């Protein structure tokens, strides 16, 4: 049993979408953070992408949820073997769908060359939104990317972070407008 998974056998149980009366999909990772925002992640194997229906579904979900509070869908890619776990260290962020309530529609950001691991992105995200207290790195011994200093939780508000993700530079004016208007 790991972390918040209480029944490992049930966690690894497969859902069969073929025997459903409607076409559907799953979400690989979902997190609602302190009633402030939503993050969900879809993992794909390198060289594949979101199928059209799944892409439309995620875009619409972000658009709808983003009218209420910030919503982010991260598409992360991996090259793991089927028998190996996919996680935040062995996957990298390729694109993000996002919407904040002060935006008129959801937007799509595509990472070109400078890609970060999913854990790096989550660390960057946590620093950008001042949510570092939720990062589990201290308990798990994870090493965050060099832009997020290892400081005690009381000093996070004093930390100014310059990170590897241009995405956060890109959305910062929209975030500031959302938070300070």
C-alpha positions in Angstrom: 0.0 0.0 0.0 1.4 3.4 -1.0 0.4 6.9 0.2 -3.3 7.4 0.0 -4.1 4.1 -1.8 -5.9 2.0 0.7 -6.6 -1.0 -1.4 -3.8 -1.8 -3.8 -5.7 -4.7 -5.4 -8.7 -2.4 -6.2 -6.3 0.3 -7.4 -4.8 -2.0 -10.0 -8.2 -3.4 -11.1 -9.0 -2.5 -14.7 -12.1 -0.8 -15.9 -13.6 -2.2 -19.1 -15.0 0.6 -21.2 -15.9 -1.7 -24.1 -18.9 -3.0 -22.1 -20.4 0.4 -21.5 -23.5 1.9 -23.1 -21.6 5.2 -23.7 -18.1 5.8 -24.8 -15.9 7.1 -22.0 -12.4 7.8 -20.8 -10.6 8.0 -17.5 -8.5 10.7 -15.9 -5.1 9.4 -14.7 -4.6 12.0 -11.9 -7.0 14.5 -10.3 -6.4 16.9 -7.5 -8.6 19.6 -6.1 -6.4 21.8 -4.1 -7.8 23.4 -0.9 -11.0 24.5 -2.7 -8.8 26.9 -4.8 -8.1 25.1 -8.1 -8.2 21.9 -10.1 -5.3 20.0 -11.6 -5.7 16.8 -13.7 -3.1 14.9 -15.6 -3.4 12.6 -18.6 -0.4 10.3 -19.2 0.4 9.3 -22.7 3.2 7.2 -24.2 5.8 9.2 -26.1 4.8 9.3 -29.8 1.0 9.2 -29.0 -1.3 12.0 -28.3 -4.8 12.6 -27.0 -7.5 11.1 -29.2 -9.9 13.7 -30.6 -12.7 12.8 -28.2 -10.5 12.8 -25.2 -8.9 16.1 -26.2 -12.4 17.7 -26.7 -13.5 16.3 -23.4 -10.5 17.7 -21.5 -10.8 21.1 -23.2 -14.5 21.4 -22.3 -13.9 20.2 -18.7 -11.2 22.8 -18.3 -13.4 25.5 -19.9 -16.4 24.6 -17.6 -14.5 24.2 -14.4 -12.3 27.2 -15.1 -15.3 29.5 -15.0 -15.6 28.8 -11.3 -11.9 28.4 -10.2 -8.6 27.9 -12.0 -8.4 24.6 -13.8 -5.4 22.9 -15.4 -5.2 19.7 -17.5 -1.5 18.6 -17.9 -0.7 16.1 -20.7 2.5 14.3 -19.7 4.5 11.8 -21.7 6.5 8.8 -20.6 8.6 6.0 -22.0 8.1 3.4 -19.3 7.7 -0.3 -19.8 4.2 -1.6 -19.3 5.2 -3.4 -16.1 6.8 -0.2 -14.6 4.9 2.5 -12.7 4.5 5.9 -14.3 5.1 8.8 -11.9 6.1 12.4 -11.6 9.8 11.7 -12.1 9.7 9.5 -15.3 7.2 11.6 -17.2 7.5 15.1 -18.7 5.0 17.8 -19.5 4.2 18.3 -23.1 1.1 20.5 -23.0 -1.4 22.2 -20.7 -5.0 23.2 -21.1 -5.9 25.9 -18.6 -8.6 28.5 -17.7 -8.9 30.9 -14.9 -12.3 32.5 -14.1 -11.1 35.9 -15.5 -10.4 34.4 -18.9 -13.0 34.3 -21.6 -12.1 30.7 -22.8 -9.7 27.9 -22.1 -6.2 28.2 -23.6 -3.7 25.6 -24.7 0.0 25.9 -24.0 2.5 23.6 -25.8 6.0 23.0 -24.5 8.5 23.1 -27.3 12.1 22.3 -26.3 12.4 23.0 -22.5 10.3 20.3 -21.0 10.3 19.6 -17.3 9.3 16.5 -15.4 5.8 16.3 -14.0 7.2 16.7 -10.5 9.2 19.7 -11.6 6.0 21.2 -13.1 4.0 20.5 -9.9 6.8 22.1 -7.8 6.7 25.1 -10.1 2.9 25.2 -9.9 3.0 25.0 -6.1 5.5 27.8 -5.9 3.6 30.0 -8.4 0.3 29.6 -6.5 2.0 29.7 -3.1 0.9 26.1 -2.3 4.2 24.7 -1.2 2.8 23.5 2.1 1.0 20.8 0.2 4.1 19.4 -1.5 4.9 16.0 -0.1 8.7 16.3 -0.9 9.8 16.6 2.7 8.1 13.5 3.8 9.0 11.4 0.8 12.6 12.6 0.4 11.9 13.8 -3.2 14.4 16.3 -4.5 12.7 19.2 -6.2 14.2 20.9 -9.2 16.8 23.5 -8.3 14.5 26.5 -8.7 12.5 25.5 -5.6 14.7 25.9 -2.5 14.4 23.4 0.3 13.1 25.8 3.0 10.9 25.2 6.0 7.2 25.8 5.6 7.1 29.1 7.5 9.4 30.8 4.9 7.6 29.9 1.7 6.0 33.3 1.2 9.5 34.9 1.1 10.7 32.6 -1.7 11.0 34.1 -5.1 11.3 31.3 -7.6 12.7 31.4 -11.2 11.9 28.0 -12.7 12.4 26.0 -15.8 8.8 26.4 -17.0 8.0 29.2 -19.4 4.3 28.3 -18.9 4.2 30.0 -15.6 5.8 33.2 -17.0 3.2 33.0 -19.7 0.2 32.8 -17.4 1.5 35.0 -14.5 -0.2 38.2 -15.7 -3.6 36.4 -16.0 -3.0 34.9 -12.5 -2.2 38.2 -11.0 -5.3 39.8 -12.6 -7.4 36.9 -11.2 -5.9 37.1 -7.7 -5.7 40.9 -7.3 -8.8 42.2 -8.9 
